[in-house]
Amino acid sequence: MNVASLIEYPELLNSYDGFPKDVVQRAKELLAEIGSIGAYTHSQGIPIVRKRIAQFINGRDGFPADPDSIFCTAGASEGVKRVLDLLISKESDGIMIPIPQYPLYTASITLCGGRAVPYYLDESSNWDLTERELEKSLKNALEQNTDVKALCIINPGNPTGQCLSESTMKSIVKFCRDNKLVLLADEVYQANIYRPSEYPFHSFKKILKSMGAAYESVQLISFHSISKGLIGECGRRGGYFECANVNQDVKDLLYKMASVSLCPPAQGQVALELMVNPPKPGDASFELFQKEQSDIYESLKRRSQKLQGAFNEMEGVCCNPAFGAMYLFPKITLPETAIQKAKELNYPPDEFYCLELLENTGVSFVPGSGFGQQPGTFHFRSTFLPPEETMDTFIKNIKEFHVEFMAKYK
C-alpha cells in the first residue's frame, strides 16, 4: 500500500518521486490530519477517517451518515465485543445469533456472561431466514426466562455464503421493531458478492431507512472491516461500526468504553480510509487499482464455482453456492462406521473427518460443529482462497482423500 508506506516513512515524500501523484497527495492530506502515525489518535477514530466513512455510507445507501455516530475499532471483532459487552449486564440477557454462525459471537456472549439464543438458517433455501424461525427462537428463549436484548445477523454469511434478499431483510427489521430488539448487522463481506444481479448486497442501514418513520425506533449497529472484501488487510486491524437510531447517551457510553483502549491502531484507520475512498476516474492510480480489484474479484468467483462443483461431485456431499463471503459450507453424510469410530476417539464426526483430511493431505477444513448446525447433520467449512493456479491440485487431493475415506468406512 503506497499511501501507507509514505505515511509510515514521510521522508520519502521529499526524497523519492516514484509514487503516483494521487498517492503523494493522499498521503500528505492524511499526514496533515493525523500528524504522526506513531501517536495516539482520537479514541473514536481519526476525524477525517470517520468523515470519509460517513461519505462512503451515504454514497452506498443514499441516506446520510453522521461521523459522530461512527466508531473506528481494531477490526470489526473488537466492535462486536464492545457492543455485546454494553448489551449484556446479567446472566439472563440473551443475544439471538444465526446457526451456523461465526464463533466470535458464541465466544463473546459467553465471555460477557450472557446467553446465546440460536435461530437456524434454512439450508434447503440457500441458507435463507424466515420470520417464523425467529419467532420460534424468541418464544423458546422467553420460556427459559431469557431477557433477549438483540438480534445479530451476518450478511453475507459466514460460514454459509448466503446473501439475504431485500424482503427477508425487511422482515428482520420488522421483527426487531415488534420485539424491541437492537439489530446487530455484521456486513464485513459486503464487497464479496458473486451474483450481484440475482443476490445483490443491501445494507441494513439502507433497508431500515427506506422503511420510513414507522421504524425509527429500531436501533441498528452495523459493522465493517478491512479484513475481508478484495483487500484482505486483516493484520492491520481496522474496522468500524455505525450507530443508527441509537440514543446519544448510549453513544456517549460507547465513547467511554473506546477511551479505555485509548485508540484503534492508526495504520488500520488509514487502511479504512483507503478502503472507503479508493482512487477515482482520472486519478493516476485508478486504472491499476481497477485492474487489481477486478482480477481478484473474478478469480474469487471462479474459485468459488469450481470448488462448489467439486464438492457436489463427491459421494455423500451436497454444497450450496456461495453468493457472497469467502466460504462454502457443504453438508456431508458420513458412513455409520466413521461415526462410530469418531465416538470411540471422542471426536464429533465432522471433526474426525476434518482431522483425517488434515493428516492425509495437509488441507484444513473447519468442522461444522464449530459453527453450529442442525442436530443430526454434519458439515465443514472451506475457504476458496488457495491461489487459483493451485486449485486443481487442491481439489484433486481432497477428492482422492474422500474416495479413500468413504471406502475405508463403508
N, C-alpha and C positions, 0 to 999 in steps of 0.2 A: 504494500500500500504506500504509494509515493507520498501522499499527503501526511500520513502518519510518520513516515521517515523524516520528513522535513520538520515536523513539529517536535519530534524526539531530538533532532540534532539541527537546530536552527542555523548554525554556522553555514550549512550547505546552501542556504538561501543566498548567500553573498559570495560563495566560492565555487559554485558548480552550476552550469547552465544547461544540464541535460534533462531537466524536468519540463513537461509541457507547461505552457503559460497559465492555463487554468488551475493546474496543480499548485503552482507557486502562489497564485492569487488566493486560493482557498486556504493554504497553509498560513499565509500572512494574516488573513482575516481571522482565522481561528486563534492564532497566537495572540493577536491584539485583544481578543476577548478573554482568553484563558490566562495569559501571562506565561507561566512555566508549567509544562506537563508534569513536573515533579512536585507541584504544590497541591494542597487541598483545594477542592472546588466547593461550590455551594452544595450543601447537603442534599438538596433535592435534585441537583444536576446543574450543569453549566447553563446559564440563561439562554445563550444563543442556541445551544443544542435543543433545549426544550421548545424554543420558538420554532426551530426547523421541524421538530417532530409534530408540533401543532399544525404547521403548514402542510406537512405530509398527510396527516389525518384529514384535514379539511379537503385537500385535493382528492383523496381516496374516496371519501364518503359524501362530500357535498354539504357537510354540516360543520360549523366552526368548532374548533378545539381551543381550550384555554391553556397556555403554557403553565399557569399556576396549578392546573389540575393534573399535571404530568410529573411523574417521579422517575428519574433515572436510577437504575439498580445494577448490581453486579450480576448481570444475566437475568432472564425472566424468572428463574427459580428463586432468587432472593426475594423478588417482588411477591411471588406466590406465598412464600413462607411468611413474609411480613404481614400480608393481608390476612392469612389464616390465623396468625398469632393475635391479630386485632379482633377477629371474629369470635375466637374460641376463648371463653372465660371460665368454663366449668366442664366437668366430665360429661354432662348430658348434652352439651352442644354438638350438633351434627352438621356435616357438610355433605351434600349429595354429590357423588362422583360417578363418572361412567365406568362401566365394566365391559370390556377391558379398559385400563387406564394406565397412564404413565405413573410409575410407583412413587414419584415425588409427592403425590397427593396423599396416599395412604400413610407414607412415612411421616410427612409433615403434620398431618392431622393427629397421628399418634404422639408425635413429639410435643405438640401443643396441648395434649391431654383431652382431645375431643373424640368424636365418633365419626367414622366413615359410613355414609349411608349410600349403598350401591344401587345404581339403576343399570339395567342391561341394554346394550346396543343390540340391534337385530341383525345378525349375520346374514340371514336369508334375504334381507333387503339392503345389501351393501352397507351394513352397519348403520342403518338409519335409526331414528329415535322416535317413539310415539309418546303423546301426552298420557296415554293410558298407562304406559310403563312408569312414567314419572309419578303419576297419581298413586299407583300401587306401591312404589318405593316409599313415598311420603307417608302413606297410610301405615305401612309396616313400621316405619320409624316412630310415628306418633304413638302407636300401640305399645312401643317399648319405652315410652316417656322420653324420647329424644326431642330436644328443642332444636329443630332444623333451622339453621341460620342462612345458608346459602346453597346455590347450585353451581357446580363447576361443569363447564363443557370445554372439550378440546376440539377445535375445528380449524383446519383439517386435523384429522385424528392421529394420535399416537397411542397404540401401535397399529391401528386399523387402516389408516389411509383414507378414511371417508371424508367427504365434503358435504356438509348439510345443505339441504335445499332451503330456499327462502321461506317456504311455507312451514317447514319444520322449525326454523329459527323463530318465526313469529309465534308459533305455539309455545316455544320455550319461554319467550318474553312474557306471554300472557300467563303462563303457569307461574312465573316468578311474581308477577303483579298480584295475581289472585291469592297467592300464598305468602306474600310479603317476604320474599327471599331476595338476598343480594345475588346478582348474576356475575359469576367469575368466568371470563371468556379468555381461554388460552389460545391465542391466534398466532403462535410463533412460526407456523408453516404457511402463512398466507401467500408467500411468493411461490410455493411449491404446488402449483395447480396444473395437472397434466391433461385435463379435458375441459378447458375453460368454457367452451360453447355449450357443453352439457351440464357441467358441475362447476360454475364459477364461484369464486370466493366473494362472500358478502361479510363485512364486519358486523358484529352485533351492535356496534355503535350506530352504524347506518340503518340497520333494521329497526332498532329501538326508536331512533329519532324520526324515522319515516312513519311510525305508527301513531304519532301525534300526541296531543296534550293528555289524552286519557292514560298514557303510560309514563308520564313524568315522575311517577312515584317509584319506578323501577330503578334501583341503584345498580350501576354497571361498573365493573372494574375489568379492563381488558389489558392483556399482556402481549408484548412483542420482544424480539431478541435479534441480535446479530449472529447468533449461533447456528441458525438454520438458513432458509432461503437459498440464495445462489452464491453467498459469500462464505458462510460457514466459519466465521471467526470466533469459534467457541472459547478459545483460550484467552481472548481479550476480556471476557466477562462484561458484556454490555447488554442492557435490556432496559425496558421501561414499562410502566403501567399508567393508564389514563383513567381518571375517575369521571364518571358521568352521572349526573343527578345525585351526587354524594354531598351531604351536608358539610359546610365549612368546618364545623367543629371536628368532624371525623378526619378531614384533610389536615387539620392542624395537628391532630394526634399522630397521623401518619408521618408528618414532618418531624415531630419529636422523635419518633422511632427511627427515622432515617438519620437524624443527627447523632444517635448513639454510635453509629458506624462512621461518623464524620462525613464520608462522601463515597460515591462509587468510583471505581478505577477511571482515571482521566482518559487513558487510551481507549477504554471501552466506550466512553462517551463520545470521543472523536469518531470512532467507528460507527456509532449510532448516527451521528450527523451525516457521515458519508453514505450510509445506507438509505436514509430517508431523503437525501438531497444529492442524488447522483448527477454525473455530467449531463448537460442538456444539449440538444442540437445546436451546433455552432461552436461548442467548446472544443478545444484542441484534443481532449481525451475522449470525446463522445464516441467516435467510430470504433476505437479499440474497446471501450467499455461495452458497447452494444454487442460487438462480436464475441467477447468473452462471456457475457451473460447468456447470449443465445446458444453458444456452443455448450455451456454447462447445462442449460435447461433441456435442450434437445437430447443430450446424452443421458440425463437422468430419466427422461421419458422413455427412451429406447430401452435402457437397462431395466426399468420397471416392467415394461411389457414383456421383455424377453424372459425375465425371471418368473413372472407370474405364469407365463405359458409353460415354462419348465416344471413348475410345481404342479400344475394341473395335469401333466403327463405322468406324474409319479403315482404309483399304486397307493390308494387309500388317502390321497392328499387332495384337498379342494381349496382353492385360493381365489378370493375376490380381488378385483383390480384395485390399484392404488389411484384414487382420483386426486390425492394430494399427499403431502408429507414425504417421507423418505423410506417407508417401510411396507412390507407385506406381512400379513398375519394369517398364514394358512392353517386350516384345520386338518388334523391327521388322525386317521383311525388306526390304532395300534393293535397288533395281534394280542390275544389274551395272554399268550406265553410271555410276551415282552412286558405286559402289565404286571404279571406275577413276579417276574424277575426284578422289576423296579421295586416292588413291595419288599422283596427279600433284602434288597440293598438299602431300603429306607429312603427311596427317592420318589417324588412324583413321577408318573410315567413319562410325561413330556420332558422333564428334566433329564431323565435317564436317556432318552433318545438324543437330546442335545449334547450330553456328555460323551456318548458313544460317537457322535458325529465329530466332536472336537478332537477326541483322542485319535480317531482314524484319519481325519482329513486336515485338521487344523482350522476348520471353518467353525465360527462361533455364531450359533443362534441363541436367542433368549427364550426359555420355555414360557408358554402361555400362562402357567401357574404363577409366574412373577407379576403378571399384569391383571390377573383375574379373568375368569371365563365361565361360561355356563357350566354348572355341575355336570359331570359325565362326559365332557368334551375335552379334547387336547389340542393345543395349538403351539406354534412357535413364531417368534418374530425374526424376520431377516431384513436387514437393510438392502438397498440395491446401490450401495456406494463403492463396491470394488471398481477399480479402473476399468473402463469399457473394454480395453484390449485384453483384460484377463477374465472377462465374464464367461467366455466359453469354457475355459479350464475350470473356473469356479463351479459352474453348473455341472460339468462332467463329473467332477469329484463328488458333488452332492448326490447326483443320480446313481453313481456306482455304489456309494455307501448305502443308499436307501434300498437298492435292489438286494444287496447282501444282508442288510439288517432284516428286511421283511422275510427273506428266505430262511434266515437263521432262526427266527422266532415263530414261523408258521408251524 
